[in-house]
Protein backbone atom coordinates (compact mmCIF):
# COMPACT_ATOMS: atom_id res chain seq x y z
CA UNK A 1 0.00 0.00 0.00
CA UNK A 2 2.82 2.45 0.77
CA UNK A 3 4.36 1.83 -2.70
CA UNK A 4 1.04 2.63 -4.30
CA UNK A 5 0.77 5.82 -2.25
CA UNK A 6 4.27 6.87 -3.33
CA UNK A 7 3.36 6.35 -6.97
CA UNK A 8 0.43 8.72 -6.59
CA UNK A 9 2.46 11.52 -5.01
CA UNK A 10 2.16 14.78 -6.92
CA UNK A 11 4.48 17.76 -7.07
CA UNK A 12 3.71 20.47 -4.51
CA UNK A 13 4.16 23.14 -7.21
CA UNK A 14 2.67 21.30 -10.22
CA UNK A 15 -0.42 19.25 -9.39
CA UNK A 16 -0.41 17.35 -12.68
CA UNK A 17 3.18 16.14 -12.41
CA UNK A 18 4.38 13.09 -10.55
CA UNK A 19 6.73 13.74 -7.64
CA UNK A 20 10.18 12.19 -7.96
CA UNK A 21 11.60 13.07 -4.56
CA UNK A 22 11.03 14.84 -1.31
CA UNK A 23 13.08 17.89 -0.30
CA UNK A 24 15.16 16.90 2.75
CA UNK A 25 14.61 20.27 4.42
CA UNK A 26 10.99 21.28 3.82
CA UNK A 27 9.78 17.68 3.25
CA UNK A 28 7.60 18.66 0.26
CA UNK A 29 7.20 16.20 -2.63
CA UNK A 30 8.46 17.71 -5.87
CA UNK A 31 8.86 16.90 -9.55
CA UNK A 32 12.25 16.79 -11.30
CA UNK A 33 11.85 20.35 -12.57
CA UNK A 34 11.39 21.74 -9.04
CA UNK A 35 14.50 20.24 -7.45
CA UNK A 36 18.20 20.90 -7.95
CA UNK A 37 21.17 18.67 -7.25
CA UNK A 38 23.21 20.53 -4.65
CA UNK A 39 26.23 18.94 -2.96
CA UNK A 40 25.02 15.44 -3.78
CA UNK A 41 21.42 15.86 -2.64
CA UNK A 42 18.21 17.00 -4.30
CA UNK A 43 16.83 20.19 -2.75
CA UNK A 44 14.06 22.61 -3.76
CA UNK A 45 14.84 26.13 -4.98
CA UNK A 46 13.40 27.92 -1.93
CA UNK A 47 15.42 25.79 0.52
CA UNK A 48 18.54 26.24 -1.64
CA UNK A 49 18.02 30.02 -1.55
CA UNK A 50 17.73 29.96 2.26
CA UNK A 51 20.80 27.76 2.57
CA UNK A 52 22.80 30.02 0.26
CA UNK A 53 21.76 33.14 2.21
CA UNK A 54 22.78 31.52 5.51
CA UNK A 55 26.12 30.44 4.06
CA UNK A 56 26.92 33.95 2.76
CA UNK A 57 26.13 35.86 5.95
CA UNK A 58 29.13 34.73 8.04
CA UNK A 59 31.48 35.38 5.14
CA UNK A 60 30.22 38.94 4.80
CA UNK A 61 30.93 39.63 8.46
CA UNK A 62 34.41 38.18 8.10
CA UNK A 63 35.02 40.13 4.92
CA UNK A 64 33.89 43.37 6.57
CA UNK A 65 36.24 42.79 9.49
CA UNK A 66 39.05 42.04 7.05
CA UNK A 67 38.36 45.27 5.13
CA UNK A 68 38.47 47.30 8.35
CA UNK A 69 41.75 45.65 9.34
CA UNK A 70 43.28 46.40 5.95
CA UNK A 71 42.13 50.03 6.21
CA UNK A 72 43.67 50.45 9.67
CA UNK A 73 46.90 48.83 8.47
CA UNK A 74 46.96 51.18 5.47
CA UNK A 75 46.52 54.27 7.66
CA UNK A 76 49.29 53.05 9.99
CA UNK A 77 51.62 52.36 7.06
CA UNK A 78 50.98 55.82 5.57
CA UNK A 79 51.62 57.44 8.97
CA UNK A 80 54.88 55.48 9.38
CA UNK A 81 56.11 56.49 5.91
CA UNK A 82 55.30 60.19 6.43
CA UNK A 83 56.81 60.13 9.93
CA UNK A 84 60.00 58.54 8.57
CA UNK A 85 60.20 61.06 5.74
CA UNK A 86 59.70 63.98 8.15
CA UNK A 87 62.41 62.65 10.50
CA UNK A 88 64.79 62.29 7.54
CA UNK A 89 64.12 65.88 6.44
CA UNK A 90 64.71 67.16 9.96
CA UNK A 91 68.01 65.25 10.18
CA UNK A 92 69.17 66.47 6.75
CA UNK A 93 68.25 70.08 7.63
CA UNK A 94 70.10 69.94 10.95
CA UNK A 95 73.23 68.52 9.31
CA UNK A 96 73.20 71.12 6.53
CA UNK A 97 72.74 73.94 9.08
CA UNK A 98 75.69 72.64 11.15
CA UNK A 99 77.82 72.48 8.02
CA UNK A 100 76.82 76.01 6.91
CA UNK A 101 77.09 77.58 10.38
CA UNK A 102 79.87 75.89 12.31
CA UNK A 103 80.19 76.84 15.98
CA UNK A 104 82.92 79.36 16.67
Secondary structure by P-SEA (a helix, b strand, c coil): caaaaaaabbbcccccbbbcccccccccccccccccccccccccaaaaaaaaaaaaaaaaaaaaaaaaaaaaaaaaaaaaaaaaaaaaaaaaaaaaaaaacccc
